[in-house]
Amino acid sequence: MREQGYDGGRHLVTEWVWLPGRPDTVITDPETLAYEAIAKMHLLPPLVRSAPGIGEVGLVNMPVWLWVAKTENTWGPIERVASVPGLSVTAKARVVAVDWSLGDGQTVRCEGAGTAYTVAMGVRDSPDCGHRYKKTSRALADCKYPVTATARWKVSWESTLGEAGQLDLTQVAAAQLRIGEAVPVLVDPDGGDRVTPTEQVEC
């Protein structure tokens, strides 16, 4: 574009030249956008479930079933996108394993969510995520084993510019399990009353 004019008798000519470009482009680190996409997921701690459950009493040397309930925010898969002008990053996340700390010094890694227990399954070990306690929880605070479940998230991301990466995240939930022992009952073979040992101490 050309503009002309006069200044003090001088003839002035101004030319405006347009150069192609993208003045609206914002340069941003793709990994920063990846974290923004992850923040949009609102990932939550795992929803812990067990048999025996909360408020129930398990027994020494008997199967304890462990599992987590699946939701988008606690298990995945989940996908979110974060964008700025000229760049978008898509992040995908899912839980790949849950590490259980059982409070008795033992840990169990479960590659899946675990199998939900039903009464119809009877007394048997969980096929994929379980434990057996060797001692009661009588000596512990509140007579319960402190249990934690750590969900291990695998996050992959990819930008519209072709860059990609992976991130590992964790979410932790806490629970408690009460473990007792079967109380023997003495039966008089002559038909007398049944007697429960008086030295048995219950939580």
Rosetta blueprint (number, residue, H / E / L):
1 M L
2 R E
3 E E
4 Q E
5 G E
6 Y E
7 D E
8 G L
9 G L
10 R E
11 H E
12 L E
13 V E
14 T E
15 E E
16 W L
17 V L
18 W L
19 L L
20 P L
21 G L
22 R L
23 P L
24 D L
25 T L
26 V L
27 I L
28 T L
29 D L
30 P H
31 E H
32 T H
33 L H
34 A H
35 Y H
36 E H
37 A H
38 I H
39 A H
40 K L
41 M L
42 H L
43 L L
44 L L
45 P L
46 P L
47 L E
48 V E
49 R E
50 S E
51 A E
52 P L
53 G L
54 I L
55 G L
56 E L
57 V E
58 G E
59 L E
60 V L
61 N L
62 M L
63 P E
64 V E
65 W E
66 L E
67 W E
68 V E
69 A E
70 K L
71 T L
72 E L
73 N L
74 T L
75 W L
76 G L
77 P L
78 I E
79 E E
80 R E
81 V E
82 A E
83 S E
84 V E
85 P L
86 G L
87 L E
88 S E
89 V E
90 T E
91 A E
92 K E
93 A E
94 R E
95 V E
96 V E
97 A E
98 V E
99 D E
100 W E
101 S E
102 L L
103 G L
104 D L
105 G L
106 Q L
107 T E
108 V E
109 R E
110 C E
111 E L
112 G L
113 A L
114 G L
115 T L
116 A L
117 Y L
118 T L
119 V H
120 A H
121 M H
122 G L
123 V L
124 R L
125 D L
126 S L
127 P L
128 D L
129 C L
130 G E
131 H E
132 R E
133 Y L
134 K L
135 K L
136 T L
137 S L
138 R L
139 A L
140 L L
141 A H
142 D H
143 C H
144 K L
145 Y E
146 P E
147 V E
148 T E
149 A E
150 T E
151 A E
152 R E
153 W E
154 K E
155 V E
156 S E
157 W E
158 E E
159 S E
160 T L
161 L L
162 G L
163 E L
164 A E
165 G E
166 Q E
167 L E
168 D E
169 L E
170 T E
171 Q E
172 V E
173 A E
174 A E
175 A E
176 Q E
177 L E
178 R E
179 I E
180 G E
181 E L
182 A L
183 V L
184 P L
185 V L
186 L E
187 V L
188 D L
189 P L
190 D L
191 G L
192 G L
193 D L
194 R L
195 V E
196 T L
197 P L
198 T L
199 E L
200 Q L
201 V L
202 E L
203 C L
